[in-house]
Amino acid sequence: MAVDLPKLVHAFSSLTAAAVTDDVAQRDQAQVEALLAHAARVQSLAESVRLAAVRRLADLARQDASIEPDEVVARHSRTSRRDAQRTSGRAKVTEQMPQLSDALMTGDVSVDHIDVIAQALGRLERQALGRLEPDERVRLAGQASWIAIMAANCTPEELAKKLRRRVRELSSDDGIARFERQRRASTIRSWIDPDTGMCRLAGEFDPESGARLMARLRQEVETKFHGPLPETCPDDDRKQGHLTALALLDLVTGTRPSSGPDRRVPEFIVVIDRQTLWHGFHAQSRVEITGDVQLPLETLRRLACMADIIPVVLGGDGVARDVGRALRIATPAQRRAMRAMYSTCAVPGCCVPFDQCDLHHIRYWRNGGRSDLGNFVPLCSKHHHCVHEGGWTLHLSPSDRVLTITLPDGTTRANPPPYAVVA
C-alpha cells in the first residue's frame, strides 16, 4: 500500500521542529493534538518497518539456526526479551494478515490494535490444543479484511469486544465445547509468599461459576462499603481490593450470616435482546454479561429458564424507575436499568466496567438530589474522585441523557451514553 508521502513528510517536519525549538510547553490544545497525531503517524510507519524487519529476521533464522530473532530484536531495540517476544507476535499477525500491515503503515491502526488481535489469536491457539477439528483461530484469521476495517474504526478495547463476538459467531457449536472445557479446568491454589509472608490465592473458574462468585462478592463489598469501614481499610486505590478480601474471608469463614432479612440472592446482569434469546444471533444482536463474561447462547437460555426474567426496558413495566428520597442507594432494578444504558463508566473513553462503578447523584443527595434514574450516572472510582474532589461539574439532560462535563478551567464536554433508550 502506498504511503501518503506529503502527509508523512509534514509529520516528520512537525516533530523535528518541535524537538529543535523545544516549544511544546508553549503550545495550545489544538497544536498539541496536531503534534500527537503527527507522532502517531510517524510511530506507525516506524513500527511497520520494524515488523517487516522482524519478519525477515524470522526467515533468515529458518535458514541459519544460529540466529535467535528475539535476542537480536531485544539487543537492537534496547528492550527486554519479553518485549521482543511481543514484537515477534505482532510480526506473525501482520504476516498472516497483510491488510493489518498496510493499515499500520498508513497510520489507520496502532500497535495496540495489533496486540489485541495477537492476544485473541493466541487464546484461540491455546484452546485448540488437542482438538482434531479446524479451530476458531483459522476461521478468525480468514476474517483479515473485516478485522482491518474494524481496527481502523474502533478503539483497541472496542476491537477486543468485536473479536470475541466474531469468534462466537464463527464457532461451530456456539462455544459449548469450550465452556465444558472451562468447567473442567476450574481450579484454585494457595501458597505463602516467601517475601511478604502473606497467604496468596489464585483461582480460575468457568464463566458462569465465576460470574456467580463475583456477584456474591460485589454484594458483600457493597454492604461493607456503605457500612462502618474497618480500621484496616486504606483510603487510596487499594480500598476496593481490601474490602473484597475481607468480603471473601467473611463468606468463607461464615463470619456474616448467609441468610436473613438483609440478604438477597446475588445476581449478575445479562443484557440480551429478545430476538437473540428466542431465535439466535443476528446482525444486531446485543449480548452483554456482567464482568464481560462470555457464555454460550444455550447456557443463557438455560439460565433464563431457571431465573426470574426482569425486563430492562426503560419506561416499561417491571422496572422501578424512581424512588425519590425514600432511599439513598440505587435499587437493584435501577442498577439493571442503568446497566442497559451503560456498559462502562459514563466518562467518555473510560473502560472501567459498569459493575465496578458507583451510581453517582448528579444533584448531590445532601443537596436534595433524588435517587431517580434521571439523577444517576455510573462513575468509576477515579472519576468519582474527579467530581467530588477534583472540581468537575456534571449535568445530565433529562430528555436525552446527554452528559455535560465542566472541568475546573471552564471547558466543557457533552457526550451521550453508549446506549440510551428515551422513555
C-alpha positions as CSV (number, residue, x, y, z in Angstrom):
1,M,0.0,0.0,0.0
2,A,1.4,3.4,-1.0
3,V,2.2,5.8,1.8
4,D,0.9,9.3,1.7
5,L,4.3,10.9,1.3
6,P,3.3,14.6,1.7
7,K,1.5,13.9,4.9
8,L,4.4,11.8,6.2
9,V,6.9,14.5,5.4
10,H,4.8,17.1,7.1
11,A,4.5,14.9,10.2
12,F,8.3,14.4,10.2
13,S,9.0,18.1,9.8
14,S,6.5,19.0,12.6
15,L,8.1,16.6,15.0
16,T,11.6,17.8,14.1
17,A,10.6,21.4,14.6
18,A,9.1,20.6,18.0
19,A,12.3,18.8,19.0
20,V,14.6,21.5,17.8
21,T,12.7,24.5,19.2
22,D,11.6,22.7,22.4
23,D,8.4,24.8,22.4
24,V,5.8,22.1,23.3
25,A,5.2,23.7,26.7
26,Q,4.0,26.9,25.0
27,R,1.6,25.2,22.5
28,D,-2.2,25.4,22.9
29,Q,-4.5,22.4,22.9
30,A,-5.1,22.3,19.1
31,Q,-1.4,22.4,18.4
32,V,-0.7,19.7,21.0
33,E,-3.4,17.5,19.4
34,A,-1.8,18.0,16.0
35,L,1.6,17.1,17.4
36,L,0.2,13.9,18.9
37,A,-1.4,13.0,15.5
38,H,1.9,13.5,13.7
39,A,3.8,11.4,16.3
40,A,1.3,8.6,15.9
41,R,1.6,8.6,12.1
42,V,5.4,8.5,12.3
43,Q,5.4,5.9,15.0
44,S,3.0,3.7,13.0
45,L,5.3,3.9,10.0
46,A,8.4,3.1,12.1
47,E,6.6,0.1,13.7
48,S,5.5,-1.2,10.3
49,V,9.1,-1.2,9.1
50,R,10.2,-2.7,12.4
51,L,7.8,-5.6,12.0
52,A,8.9,-6.1,8.4
53,A,12.4,-6.4,9.6
54,V,11.4,-8.9,12.3
55,R,9.6,-11.0,9.7
56,R,12.7,-11.0,7.5
57,L,14.8,-12.0,10.6
58,A,12.5,-14.9,11.2
59,D,13.0,-16.0,7.5
60,L,16.8,-15.8,8.0
61,A,16.6,-17.8,11.2
62,R,14.9,-20.6,9.4
63,Q,17.9,-20.8,7.1
64,D,20.5,-20.3,9.8
65,A,19.9,-21.9,13.2
66,S,22.5,-19.7,14.9
67,I,20.2,-16.7,14.6
68,E,17.9,-16.1,17.6
69,P,15.4,-13.5,16.4
70,D,14.2,-12.4,19.9
71,E,17.7,-11.9,21.1
72,V,18.6,-9.8,18.1
73,V,15.4,-7.7,18.4
74,A,15.9,-7.2,22.1
75,R,19.6,-6.1,21.6
76,H,19.0,-3.6,18.8
77,S,15.7,-2.3,20.2
78,R,17.3,-1.9,23.7
79,T,14.4,-3.7,25.3
80,S,13.7,-6.9,27.2
81,R,13.3,-10.4,25.7
82,R,9.7,-10.3,26.7
83,D,9.1,-7.1,24.7
84,A,10.9,-8.7,21.8
85,Q,8.6,-11.7,22.0
86,R,5.7,-9.4,21.9
87,T,7.1,-7.8,18.8
88,S,7.5,-11.2,17.2
89,G,3.9,-11.9,17.9
90,R,2.9,-8.7,16.2
91,A,5.1,-9.6,13.2
92,K,3.4,-13.0,12.9
93,V,0.0,-11.4,13.0
94,T,0.9,-8.9,10.2
95,E,2.4,-11.7,8.2
96,Q,-0.8,-13.7,8.5
97,M,-2.9,-10.7,7.8
98,P,-1.1,-8.3,5.4
99,Q,-4.1,-5.9,5.5
100,L,-3.1,-5.0,9.0
101,S,0.5,-4.4,8.0
102,D,-0.8,-1.9,5.3
103,A,-3.1,-0.3,7.8
104,L,-0.3,0.1,10.3
105,M,2.0,1.7,7.7
106,T,-0.7,4.3,6.8
107,G,-1.4,5.0,10.5
108,D,-5.0,3.7,10.3
109,V,-4.3,1.3,13.2
110,S,-1.9,1.3,16.1
111,V,0.3,-1.4,17.6
112,D,-2.3,-1.7,20.4
113,H,-4.8,-2.9,17.8
114,I,-2.2,-5.5,16.6
115,D,-1.7,-6.6,20.2
116,V,-5.4,-7.1,20.7
117,I,-5.6,-9.3,17.6
118,A,-2.4,-11.2,18.6
119,Q,-3.9,-11.9,22.1
120,A,-7.2,-13.1,20.5
121,L,-5.4,-15.5,18.2
122,G,-3.1,-16.7,21.0
123,R,-6.1,-17.5,23.2
124,L,-7.7,-19.5,20.4
125,E,-4.5,-21.3,19.6
126,R,-4.2,-22.4,23.2
127,Q,-7.8,-23.5,23.3
128,A,-7.3,-25.6,20.1
129,L,-4.6,-27.8,21.6
130,G,-5.6,-31.4,21.4
131,R,-8.5,-30.8,19.1
132,L,-8.8,-32.6,15.7
133,E,-11.4,-30.3,14.1
134,P,-10.4,-27.0,12.4
135,D,-10.1,-24.4,15.2
136,E,-11.6,-21.0,15.5
137,R,-8.1,-19.4,15.1
138,V,-8.0,-20.5,11.5
139,R,-11.5,-19.1,10.9
140,L,-10.7,-15.8,12.6
141,A,-7.5,-15.5,10.6
142,G,-9.7,-15.8,7.5
143,Q,-11.5,-12.6,8.5
144,A,-8.5,-10.4,7.9
145,S,-10.2,-7.8,5.8
146,W,-13.1,-7.5,8.3
147,I,-10.6,-7.2,11.2
148,A,-8.6,-4.5,9.4
149,I,-11.8,-2.4,8.8
150,M,-12.9,-2.8,12.4
151,A,-9.5,-1.9,13.8
152,A,-9.4,1.2,11.7
153,N,-12.7,2.3,13.1
154,C,-12.6,1.1,16.7
155,T,-10.5,1.7,19.8
156,P,-8.5,-1.3,20.9
157,E,-11.0,-2.0,23.7
158,E,-13.9,-1.9,21.2
159,L,-12.0,-4.2,18.8
160,A,-11.4,-6.7,21.6
161,K,-15.2,-7.0,22.2
162,K,-15.9,-7.3,18.5
163,L,-13.3,-10.0,18.1
164,R,-14.9,-12.0,21.0
165,R,-18.3,-11.7,19.3
166,R,-16.9,-12.7,15.9
167,V,-15.3,-15.8,17.4
168,R,-18.6,-16.7,19.0
169,E,-20.3,-16.3,15.6
170,L,-17.6,-18.4,13.9
171,S,-17.8,-21.2,16.4
172,S,-19.5,-24.4,15.1
173,D,-21.1,-25.2,18.4
174,D,-21.7,-21.7,19.9
175,G,-18.7,-22.2,22.3
176,I,-20.4,-25.1,24.1
177,A,-17.3,-27.4,23.9
178,R,-15.1,-24.5,25.1
179,F,-17.5,-23.9,28.0
180,E,-17.3,-27.6,29.0
181,R,-13.5,-27.4,29.0
182,Q,-13.6,-24.3,31.1
183,R,-15.8,-26.1,33.7
184,R,-13.4,-29.0,33.9
185,A,-10.4,-26.6,34.2
186,S,-11.8,-24.6,37.2
187,T,-9.1,-24.7,39.9
188,I,-7.7,-22.8,42.9
189,R,-4.4,-22.9,44.6
190,S,-2.8,-21.2,47.7
191,W,0.7,-20.6,48.9
192,I,2.7,-18.5,51.3
193,D,4.7,-15.7,49.7
194,P,8.3,-16.1,51.0
195,D,9.0,-12.4,50.7
196,T,5.9,-10.9,52.4
197,G,4.7,-13.9,54.5
198,M,1.2,-13.3,53.1
199,C,-1.1,-16.1,52.1
200,R,-1.9,-15.8,48.4
201,L,-4.7,-17.3,46.4
202,A,-5.0,-17.8,42.7
203,G,-8.1,-19.3,41.0
204,E,-9.7,-19.8,37.7
205,F,-13.4,-20.6,37.3
206,D,-15.7,-21.2,34.3
207,P,-17.6,-18.0,33.3
208,E,-20.9,-19.0,34.8
209,S,-19.4,-20.0,38.2
210,G,-17.0,-17.0,38.2
211,A,-19.9,-14.6,37.5
212,R,-21.9,-16.0,40.4
213,L,-18.9,-15.8,42.7
214,M,-18.1,-12.2,41.7
215,A,-21.8,-11.2,42.0
216,R,-21.8,-12.6,45.6
217,L,-18.5,-10.8,46.4
218,R,-19.8,-7.5,44.9
219,Q,-22.9,-7.8,47.1
220,E,-20.8,-8.3,50.2
221,V,-18.4,-5.5,49.3
222,E,-21.3,-3.1,48.7
223,T,-22.6,-3.9,52.2
224,K,-19.2,-3.1,53.7
225,F,-18.7,0.0,51.5
226,H,-21.9,1.6,52.8
227,G,-21.3,0.5,56.4
228,P,-18.6,1.4,59.0
229,L,-15.3,0.8,57.4
230,P,-12.8,-1.4,59.3
231,E,-9.7,0.3,60.8
232,T,-7.5,-1.7,58.4
233,C,-9.1,-0.2,55.3
234,P,-6.8,2.0,53.3
235,D,-8.1,5.3,51.8
236,D,-6.4,5.0,48.4
237,D,-6.8,2.8,45.3
238,R,-6.3,-0.3,47.5
239,K,-9.6,0.2,49.2
240,Q,-11.7,-1.9,46.8
241,G,-9.3,-4.8,46.9
242,H,-9.0,-4.7,50.7
243,L,-12.8,-4.8,51.1
244,T,-13.1,-7.6,48.6
245,A,-10.5,-9.7,50.5
246,L,-12.5,-9.1,53.7
247,A,-15.7,-10.0,52.0
248,L,-14.3,-13.3,50.7
249,L,-13.0,-14.1,54.2
250,D,-16.4,-13.4,55.8
251,L,-18.2,-15.6,53.3
252,V,-15.8,-18.5,53.6
253,T,-15.4,-18.4,57.4
254,G,-19.1,-17.7,58.0
255,T,-18.4,-14.6,60.0
256,R,-21.5,-13.0,58.4
257,P,-24.8,-14.8,58.1
258,S,-25.6,-16.2,54.6
259,S,-29.3,-15.6,55.0
260,G,-31.6,-13.2,56.7
261,P,-33.6,-10.1,56.0
262,D,-30.5,-8.2,54.9
263,R,-29.5,-10.9,52.4
264,R,-30.8,-11.1,48.9
265,V,-29.9,-13.6,46.2
266,P,-26.8,-12.4,44.3
267,E,-27.3,-11.7,40.7
268,F,-25.3,-11.0,37.6
269,I,-26.9,-9.0,34.9
270,V,-27.4,-10.2,31.3
271,V,-28.4,-7.7,28.7
272,I,-29.7,-9.6,25.7
273,D,-32.2,-8.6,23.0
274,R,-35.3,-10.8,22.8
275,Q,-34.8,-11.9,19.2
276,T,-31.3,-13.3,20.1
277,L,-32.7,-15.1,23.1
278,W,-35.5,-16.6,21.2
279,H,-34.2,-17.2,17.7
280,G,-30.4,-17.0,17.8
281,F,-27.7,-14.5,16.8
282,H,-28.4,-11.9,14.2
283,A,-26.7,-8.9,12.7
284,Q,-27.8,-6.5,15.5
285,S,-27.5,-9.0,18.4
286,R,-26.6,-7.4,21.7
287,V,-25.4,-9.7,24.5
288,E,-23.6,-8.2,27.4
289,I,-22.9,-10.0,30.7
290,T,-21.6,-8.7,34.0
291,G,-17.8,-8.6,34.1
292,D,-17.6,-9.1,30.3
293,V,-18.3,-12.8,30.7
294,Q,-18.6,-15.0,27.6
295,L,-21.3,-17.7,27.8
296,P,-22.8,-19.9,25.0
297,L,-26.3,-18.9,24.0
298,E,-27.7,-22.2,25.1
299,T,-26.3,-21.6,28.6
300,L,-28.0,-18.2,28.7
301,R,-31.3,-19.9,27.7
302,R,-30.8,-22.4,30.5
303,L,-30.2,-19.7,33.0
304,A,-33.3,-17.8,31.7
305,C,-35.3,-20.9,32.4
306,M,-34.1,-21.0,36.0
307,A,-34.2,-17.3,36.7
308,D,-36.8,-14.6,37.0
309,I,-36.6,-12.6,33.8
310,I,-36.9,-9.0,34.7
311,P,-37.4,-6.7,31.6
312,V,-34.8,-3.9,31.4
313,V,-36.7,-1.7,29.0
314,L,-36.6,1.9,30.1
315,G,-40.1,3.1,30.7
316,G,-41.5,-0.4,30.6
317,D,-43.4,-2.4,33.2
318,G,-41.3,-4.3,35.8
319,V,-38.6,-1.6,36.4
320,A,-38.8,0.7,39.4
321,R,-37.5,3.8,37.7
322,D,-37.7,6.3,40.5
323,V,-37.7,6.0,44.3
324,G,-37.3,9.7,45.1
325,R,-35.9,10.4,48.5
326,A,-37.1,7.1,50.0
327,L,-33.6,5.5,49.5
328,R,-30.2,6.9,49.0
329,I,-28.7,3.8,47.4
330,A,-29.9,2.7,43.9
331,T,-32.3,-0.2,43.9
332,P,-31.3,-3.4,42.1
333,A,-33.9,-2.6,39.5
334,Q,-32.4,0.8,38.9
335,R,-28.9,-0.8,38.5
336,R,-30.3,-3.1,35.9
337,A,-31.8,-0.2,34.0
338,M,-28.6,1.7,34.2
339,R,-26.6,-1.3,33.1
340,A,-28.8,-1.5,30.0
341,M,-27.6,2.0,29.1
342,Y,-24.0,1.9,30.2
343,S,-21.5,-0.9,29.9
344,T,-18.7,1.2,31.4
345,C,-18.1,4.4,33.4
346,A,-20.1,7.3,31.9
347,V,-17.0,9.4,31.3
348,P,-16.1,9.1,27.6
349,G,-13.1,6.9,26.9
350,C,-13.1,5.3,30.4
351,C,-13.2,1.5,30.1
352,V,-13.9,0.6,33.7
353,P,-16.8,-1.9,33.6
354,F,-20.2,-0.8,34.9
355,D,-20.1,-3.4,37.7
356,Q,-17.0,-1.7,39.2
357,C,-18.7,1.7,39.2
358,D,-20.8,3.6,41.7
359,L,-24.0,5.3,40.8
360,H,-23.4,9.0,41.3
361,H,-26.1,11.5,42.2
362,I,-25.8,14.4,39.7
363,R,-27.5,16.6,42.2
364,Y,-26.0,15.5,45.4
365,W,-28.2,13.7,47.9
366,R,-27.2,16.1,50.7
367,N,-28.4,19.0,48.4
368,G,-31.8,17.4,48.0
369,G,-31.0,15.2,45.0
370,R,-33.4,12.3,44.3
371,S,-32.4,8.6,43.8
372,D,-34.0,8.6,40.4
373,L,-32.6,7.3,37.1
374,G,-32.6,10.9,35.8
375,N,-30.2,11.8,38.6
376,F,-27.8,8.8,38.3
377,V,-24.7,8.1,36.2
378,P,-22.2,5.4,36.7
379,L,-18.7,6.6,37.7
380,C,-15.5,4.6,38.3
381,S,-13.5,5.4,41.5
382,K,-11.1,7.7,39.7
383,H,-13.8,9.8,38.0
384,H,-15.9,9.8,41.1
385,H,-13.0,11.4,42.9
386,C,-12.7,13.9,40.0
387,V,-16.3,15.0,40.6
388,H,-16.1,15.2,44.4
389,E,-12.5,16.3,45.0
390,G,-11.4,17.4,41.5
391,G,-13.8,20.2,40.8
392,W,-15.7,18.5,38.0
393,T,-19.3,19.5,37.5
394,L,-21.8,17.2,35.8
395,H,-25.1,18.0,34.1
396,L,-27.4,15.3,32.7
397,S,-30.1,16.4,30.2
398,P,-33.4,15.0,31.3
399,S,-34.7,14.4,27.7
400,D,-31.8,12.5,26.1
401,R,-29.3,11.8,28.9
402,V,-26.6,13.9,27.3
403,L,-23.9,14.2,29.9
404,T,-22.1,17.6,30.0
405,I,-18.8,17.6,32.0
406,T,-17.4,21.0,33.0
407,L,-13.8,21.0,34.1
408,P,-12.3,23.3,36.6
409,D,-10.8,25.5,33.9
410,G,-14.3,26.1,32.4
411,T,-14.0,23.9,29.4
412,T,-17.0,21.5,28.7
413,R,-17.5,18.2,27.0
414,A,-21.0,17.0,26.1
415,N,-21.4,13.3,25.5
416,P,-24.4,10.9,25.2
417,P,-24.3,7.5,26.9
418,P,-23.1,4.5,24.9
419,Y,-26.7,3.1,25.0
420,A,-29.8,5.1,25.7
421,V,-33.5,4.4,25.4
422,V,-35.5,7.5,25.9
423,A,-38.8,6.8,27.7
